[in-house]
Amino acid sequence: MIRFVCFLFQPSALVPAWGRVYDGEWVDKLARAIRRNYDGPHEVVAMVDRDDYEITEDVIQLRLDASAGGWDYIMQAWRPDVADVTTCVLGLDTIIRGDITEIVDTSAAHGLALPNDPYQTKQVCNAIGVYSSGQAATLWDEWSERREFWMFTARVNGRFSEMHFLRHVCPHAWRIDEAFPGQVVSFKKHWRTGRFKDARIVYFHGNPKLNAIKAPRLLEHWT
């Protein structure tokens, strides 16, 4: 069984407006896309910072530990109560355009799978991450035991970055996009070139987000 995990929380007021667009509808759209395109036992979990989001799909809501805040919330994807089965962690700004069963199941067989960063191609990124329960436990233990160290070390522009944590501790991760070339792509780096029209997963990072683009071949899958 695969547990798909996403996050919905209110970011700091310092985050630009384009990064504060998420609500329960984004969770619903991602959950529907997963169910259309993953053919295997699974469930969808949304990790949330409050209980009043309007989420209508069959999504399990788990509360985030309030002692965190900002992007270190994402580290809770590896909490023991979340990652007791294999997990696939996705951002809400992800469009799934086709069957992802082979991508997810092959990644799961490797235990720890991440894509290459679209710009720094020798580094991993966290657009999608697949973790066995054992790998998640290792990451959670490292984070729990050395949180202060990582809060200081894994920083970008003066702020903690969970992606930079992964770059430090998971350089050995199996690379999803190398095994499935052209199937897991960045909107900004890849999709807009017009060369990856068969991509099954298109992920967004930074500006713009899905609500601010005009791309019918993508948006028809964001429903």
SULLIN-V880888 format. One record per pair of residues at least 4 apart in sequence whose ideal C-beta (glycine too) atoms are under 8 Angstrom apart, sorted by sequence separation. I is the first residue (numbers start at 0). J is the second residue. D is the distance in Angstrom with one decimal. If there is no record, write none. Layout:
i | j | d
I | J | D
I | J | D
This chain:
i | j | d
10 | 14 | 4.1
14 | 18 | 4.3
15 | 19 | 7.5
16 | 20 | 7.6
21 | 25 | 4.9
23 | 27 | 6.3
24 | 28 | 6.4
25 | 29 | 6.5
26 | 30 | 6.2
27 | 31 | 6.4
28 | 32 | 6.4
29 | 33 | 6.4
30 | 34 | 6.5
31 | 35 | 6.3
32 | 36 | 6.1
33 | 37 | 5.3
37 | 41 | 5.7
54 | 58 | 5.3
63 | 67 | 6.6
67 | 71 | 4.7
68 | 72 | 6.8
77 | 81 | 7.0
78 | 82 | 6.5
79 | 83 | 6.3
82 | 86 | 5.1
89 | 93 | 4.9
95 | 99 | 6.0
99 | 103 | 5.4
100 | 104 | 5.9
101 | 105 | 5.8
102 | 106 | 6.3
103 | 107 | 6.2
104 | 108 | 6.7
105 | 109 | 7.2
116 | 120 | 6.4
130 | 134 | 4.7
131 | 135 | 6.9
132 | 136 | 6.3
133 | 137 | 6.7
134 | 138 | 6.5
135 | 139 | 6.1
136 | 140 | 6.2
137 | 141 | 6.5
138 | 142 | 6.3
139 | 143 | 5.9
140 | 144 | 5.9
141 | 145 | 6.2
142 | 146 | 5.9
145 | 149 | 5.8
146 | 150 | 6.0
147 | 151 | 6.6
148 | 152 | 5.8
149 | 153 | 5.0
150 | 154 | 7.8
154 | 158 | 6.1
160 | 164 | 7.0
161 | 165 | 6.7
162 | 166 | 6.5
163 | 167 | 6.6
164 | 168 | 6.4
165 | 169 | 4.8
166 | 170 | 6.9
174 | 178 | 6.8
175 | 179 | 6.2
176 | 180 | 6.7
179 | 183 | 6.0
184 | 188 | 7.5
185 | 189 | 5.0
186 | 190 | 4.7
187 | 191 | 6.4
188 | 192 | 8.0
203 | 207 | 7.4
207 | 211 | 4.2
208 | 212 | 7.7
214 | 218 | 5.9
215 | 219 | 6.0
217 | 221 | 6.7
14 | 19 | 5.7
20 | 25 | 7.8
47 | 52 | 5.8
67 | 72 | 5.0
76 | 81 | 6.1
77 | 82 | 5.0
81 | 86 | 6.9
107 | 112 | 7.5
115 | 120 | 5.0
130 | 135 | 4.4
154 | 159 | 5.8
155 | 160 | 4.4
159 | 164 | 7.9
173 | 178 | 7.4
184 | 189 | 3.7
185 | 190 | 7.0
186 | 191 | 6.6
189 | 194 | 7.2
190 | 195 | 5.7
203 | 208 | 5.8
206 | 211 | 7.8
207 | 212 | 5.5
212 | 217 | 7.1
54 | 60 | 6.6
75 | 81 | 6.7
76 | 82 | 6.7
106 | 112 | 3.6
115 | 121 | 7.4
116 | 122 | 4.6
153 | 159 | 6.1
154 | 160 | 6.4
176 | 182 | 7.3
184 | 190 | 5.7
189 | 195 | 4.8
203 | 209 | 6.3
212 | 218 | 7.3
45 | 52 | 7.8
67 | 74 | 7.1
115 | 122 | 7.0
116 | 123 | 6.6
117 | 124 | 7.1
142 | 149 | 6.4
153 | 160 | 5.6
165 | 172 | 7.7
176 | 183 | 4.7
10 | 18 | 6.0
33 | 41 | 7.0
52 | 60 | 7.6
67 | 75 | 6.7
115 | 123 | 6.5
116 | 124 | 4.0
130 | 138 | 7.2
141 | 149 | 7.8
153 | 161 | 7.4
155 | 163 | 6.0
175 | 183 | 5.4
176 | 184 | 7.5
190 | 198 | 6.6
209 | 217 | 7.7
10 | 19 | 5.8
34 | 43 | 7.8
45 | 54 | 6.4
63 | 72 | 5.3
114 | 123 | 7.0
115 | 124 | 6.9
150 | 159 | 5.2
154 | 163 | 7.0
189 | 198 | 7.2
209 | 218 | 7.3
9 | 19 | 7.5
33 | 43 | 5.9
50 | 60 | 7.4
76 | 86 | 6.4
113 | 123 | 4.2
114 | 124 | 5.9
149 | 159 | 7.5
153 | 163 | 4.0
64 | 75 | 6.1
113 | 124 | 6.8
153 | 164 | 4.2
184 | 195 | 4.7
190 | 201 | 5.3
50 | 62 | 7.4
63 | 75 | 5.8
76 | 88 | 4.8
113 | 125 | 6.7
114 | 126 | 5.5
189 | 201 | 8.0
209 | 221 | 5.6
30 | 43 | 4.5
43 | 56 | 7.3
45 | 58 | 5.1
47 | 60 | 5.3
114 | 127 | 6.3
153 | 166 | 7.9
181 | 194 | 7.9
7 | 21 | 5.8
29 | 43 | 7.6
43 | 57 | 7.3
44 | 58 | 7.0
45 | 59 | 7.3
46 | 60 | 7.9
47 | 61 | 7.2
48 | 62 | 7.5
64 | 78 | 7.8
113 | 127 | 7.4
153 | 167 | 6.1
181 | 195 | 5.2
184 | 198 | 4.5
7 | 22 | 7.5
43 | 58 | 4.9
44 | 59 | 4.7
45 | 60 | 5.3
46 | 61 | 5.2
47 | 62 | 6.4
48 | 63 | 5.0
73 | 88 | 7.8
113 | 128 | 5.3
149 | 164 | 5.5
152 | 167 | 7.0
182 | 197 | 7.4
183 | 198 | 7.1
186 | 201 | 5.4
7 | 23 | 7.1
43 | 59 | 7.0
44 | 60 | 7.6
45 | 61 | 7.4
46 | 62 | 7.7
47 | 63 | 6.5
87 | 103 | 5.5
112 | 128 | 7.1
113 | 129 | 7.9
181 | 197 | 6.5
182 | 198 | 5.7
183 | 199 | 7.2
184 | 200 | 7.3
185 | 201 | 7.6
186 | 202 | 6.9
187 | 203 | 7.5
201 | 217 | 6.1
42 | 59 | 6.2
44 | 61 | 5.9
46 | 63 | 5.3
48 | 65 | 7.3
112 | 129 | 4.3
181 | 198 | 6.1
182 | 199 | 4.9
183 | 200 | 4.6
184 | 201 | 5.7
185 | 202 | 6.1
186 | 203 | 4.9
187 | 204 | 6.9
7 | 25 | 7.2
111 | 129 | 7.5
112 | 130 | 8.0
149 | 167 | 7.8
182 | 200 | 6.7
184 | 202 | 7.5
185 | 203 | 7.8
186 | 204 | 7.9
187 | 205 | 7.2
7 | 26 | 5.7
26 | 45 | 4.9
61 | 80 | 7.4
87 | 106 | 7.6
111 | 130 | 6.1
183 | 202 | 7.4
185 | 204 | 6.6
61 | 81 | 6.5
87 | 107 | 7.6
109 | 129 | 7.7
110 | 130 | 7.5
111 | 131 | 7.0
179 | 199 | 7.8
196 | 216 | 7.0
5 | 26 | 6.3
110 | 131 | 4.1
85 | 107 | 4.8
107 | 129 | 5.4
142 | 164 | 7.3
106 | 129 | 3.8
110 | 133 | 6.9
111 | 134 | 4.4
5 | 29 | 5.8
48 | 72 | 7.3
107 | 131 | 7.1
110 | 134 | 5.1
190 | 214 | 7.7
31 | 56 | 6.3
26 | 52 | 7.2
30 | 56 | 4.2
46 | 72 | 7.3
103 | 129 | 6.4
186 | 212 | 7.6
3 | 30 | 7.9
27 | 54 | 6.1
30 | 57 | 7.3
141 | 168 | 6.0
190 | 217 | 7.2
26 | 54 | 5.0
27 | 55 | 5.7
30 | 58 | 5.2
23 | 52 | 4.1
24 | 53 | 7.5
27 | 56 | 4.6
46 | 75 | 6.1
3 | 33 | 5.3
22 | 52 | 6.6
23 | 53 | 4.2
26 | 56 | 7.2
46 | 76 | 7.2
138 | 168 | 6.8
22 | 53 | 7.2
23 | 54 | 4.2
27 | 58 | 7.5
138 | 169 | 7.8
186 | 217 | 7.6
23 | 55 | 7.4
26 | 58 | 5.9
93 | 126 | 7.4
3 | 37 | 7.6
93 | 127 | 7.3
46 | 81 | 7.2
1 | 37 | 7.2
90 | 126 | 6.8
125 | 161 | 6.4
44 | 81 | 6.7
88 | 125 | 7.4
125 | 162 | 4.6
128 | 165 | 7.4
1 | 39 | 6.4
3 | 41 | 6.1
5 | 43 | 7.5
7 | 45 | 5.5
8 | 46 | 7.8
89 | 127 | 5.6
124 | 162 | 5.9
0 | 39 | 7.9
1 | 40 | 7.2
2 | 41 | 7.0
3 | 42 | 7.2
5 | 44 | 7.4
6 | 45 | 7.3
7 | 46 | 7.4
8 | 47 | 6.6
9 | 48 | 6.2
88 | 127 | 7.1
123 | 162 | 7.8
0 | 40 | 4.3
1 | 41 | 4.5
2 | 42 | 5.6
3 | 43 | 4.8
4 | 44 | 4.9
5 | 45 | 5.5
6 | 46 | 5.0
7 | 47 | 5.0
8 | 48 | 3.9
9 | 49 | 7.7
87 | 127 | 6.8
88 | 128 | 4.5
125 | 165 | 5.7
0 | 41 | 6.2
2 | 43 | 7.9
3 | 44 | 6.9
4 | 45 | 8.0
5 | 46 | 7.3
6 | 47 | 7.8
7 | 48 | 7.5
87 | 128 | 7.3
88 | 129 | 7.8
124 | 165 | 8.0
0 | 42 | 7.2
2 | 44 | 5.8
4 | 46 | 6.6
86 | 128 | 8.0
87 | 129 | 5.0
88 | 130 | 7.2
123 | 165 | 5.6
86 | 129 | 7.2
123 | 166 | 5.8
85 | 129 | 6.9
86 | 130 | 5.2
122 | 166 | 5.2
7 | 52 | 6.0
85 | 130 | 6.9
85 | 131 | 5.4
86 | 132 | 8.0
123 | 169 | 5.9
129 | 175 | 7.4
85 | 132 | 6.5
123 | 170 | 7.0
82 | 130 | 6.3
84 | 132 | 6.0
122 | 170 | 7.9
127 | 175 | 6.5
83 | 132 | 5.6
86 | 135 | 6.3
123 | 172 | 5.5
82 | 132 | 5.6
123 | 174 | 7.6
73 | 125 | 7.6
76 | 128 | 7.7
113 | 165 | 6.6
77 | 130 | 6.9
82 | 135 | 3.4
76 | 130 | 7.7
81 | 135 | 7.9
82 | 136 | 7.1
8 | 63 | 6.2
113 | 169 | 6.4
127 | 183 | 6.4
6 | 63 | 7.7
11 | 68 | 7.6
79 | 136 | 7.0
82 | 139 | 7.1
126 | 183 | 7.2
11 | 69 | 5.9
77 | 135 | 4.2
111 | 169 | 6.3
10 | 69 | 6.8
36 | 95 | 4.9
76 | 135 | 7.5
77 | 136 | 7.3
113 | 172 | 4.3
115 | 174 | 5.6
126 | 185 | 7.2
29 | 89 | 6.6
35 | 95 | 7.4
36 | 96 | 7.9
38 | 98 | 6.9
79 | 139 | 6.7
111 | 171 | 7.5
112 | 172 | 6.1
113 | 173 | 7.7
114 | 174 | 6.4
32 | 93 | 7.9
36 | 97 | 6.2
37 | 98 | 7.7
39 | 100 | 5.8
77 | 138 | 4.7
78 | 139 | 6.3
111 | 172 | 4.9
112 | 173 | 4.6
113 | 174 | 6.9
114 | 175 | 4.8
115 | 176 | 5.6
29 | 91 | 5.8
32 | 94 | 7.2
33 | 95 | 6.6
36 | 98 | 5.3
37 | 99 | 5.6
38 | 100 | 4.7
77 | 139 | 3.9
111 | 173 | 6.4
112 | 174 | 7.5
113 | 175 | 6.6
114 | 176 | 4.2
115 | 177 | 7.0
32 | 95 | 4.0
36 | 99 | 5.1
37 | 100 | 5.6
110 | 173 | 7.8
112 | 175 | 5.1
8 | 72 | 5.6
29 | 93 | 6.5
36 | 100 | 7.6
39 | 103 | 7.7
109 | 173 | 3.9
26 | 91 | 6.6
39 | 104 | 6.6
74 | 139 | 7.8
77 | 142 | 7.0
6 | 72 | 6.2
25 | 91 | 4.3
29 | 95 | 7.8
33 | 99 | 7.9
37 | 103 | 6.3
6 | 73 | 6.1
25 | 92 | 7.8
106 | 173 | 6.9
117 | 184 | 7.7
74 | 142 | 5.1
117 | 185 | 3.9
106 | 175 | 5.5
114 | 183 | 5.3
6 | 76 | 7.7
21 | 91 | 5.3
117 | 187 | 7.4
118 | 188 | 6.5
117 | 188 | 3.7
4 | 76 | 5.2
117 | 189 | 6.5
102 | 175 | 6.6
105 | 178 | 6.5
127 | 200 | 6.4
105 | 179 | 7.9
126 | 200 | 7.9
127 | 202 | 6.8
126 | 202 | 3.9
4 | 81 | 6.4
102 | 179 | 5.5
101 | 179 | 7.8
126 | 204 | 7.0
2 | 81 | 7.4
71 | 150 | 7.0
2 | 82 | 7.7
102 | 182 | 6.4
124 | 204 | 7.8
102 | 183 | 6.9
2 | 84 | 5.2
4 | 86 | 5.2
1 | 84 | 7.5
2 | 85 | 7.0
3 | 86 | 7.5
4 | 87 | 7.0
5 | 88 | 7.5
0 | 84 | 5.4
1 | 85 | 5.6
2 | 86 | 4.9
3 | 87 | 5.0
4 | 88 | 4.8
5 | 89 | 5.5
6 | 90 | 7.8
7 | 91 | 6.7
0 | 85 | 7.4
1 | 86 | 7.4
2 | 87 | 7.3
3 | 88 | 7.9
4 | 89 | 7.3
5 | 90 | 7.0
6 | 91 | 7.3
1 | 87 | 5.5
3 | 89 | 6.4
5 | 91 | 5.5
74 | 161 | 5.9
117 | 204 | 7.9
70 | 158 | 7.1
71 | 159 | 5.3
73 | 161 | 4.3
69 | 158 | 6.9
70 | 159 | 5.8
69 | 159 | 6.7
70 | 160 | 6.2
71 | 161 | 6.8
74 | 164 | 7.3
70 | 161 | 5.3
102 | 199 | 6.6
102 | 200 | 7.1
97 | 197 | 7.7
99 | 199 | 5.6
98 | 199 | 6.8
99 | 200 | 6.4
1 | 103 | 6.0
96 | 198 | 6.4
97 | 199 | 4.0
1 | 104 | 7.8
96 | 199 | 5.5
95 | 199 | 6.8
96 | 200 | 7.3
95 | 200 | 5.8
96 | 201 | 6.5
1 | 107 | 6.5
94 | 200 | 7.4
93 | 200 | 6.5
94 | 201 | 4.6
93 | 201 | 7.3
94 | 202 | 7.8
93 | 202 | 5.0
94 | 203 | 7.9
92 | 202 | 6.9
93 | 203 | 7.2
92 | 203 | 3.9
90 | 202 | 6.4
92 | 204 | 7.6
90 | 203 | 7.4
94 | 209 | 6.7
92 | 208 | 5.4
92 | 209 | 5.9
96 | 217 | 7.2
94 | 217 | 5.3
94 | 218 | 7.9
96 | 220 | 4.8
95 | 220 | 6.5
94 | 220 | 5.3
94 | 221 | 5.4
36 | 199 | 7.4
17 | 205 | 8.0
18 | 206 | 7.9
20 | 208 | 5.6
32 | 220 | 6.4
17 | 206 | 4.5
32 | 221 | 7.4
17 | 207 | 6.5
18 | 208 | 7.8
20 | 210 | 5.7
15 | 206 | 7.0
17 | 208 | 5.6
31 | 222 | 6.9
28 | 221 | 5.6
17 | 211 | 6.9
28 | 222 | 6.5
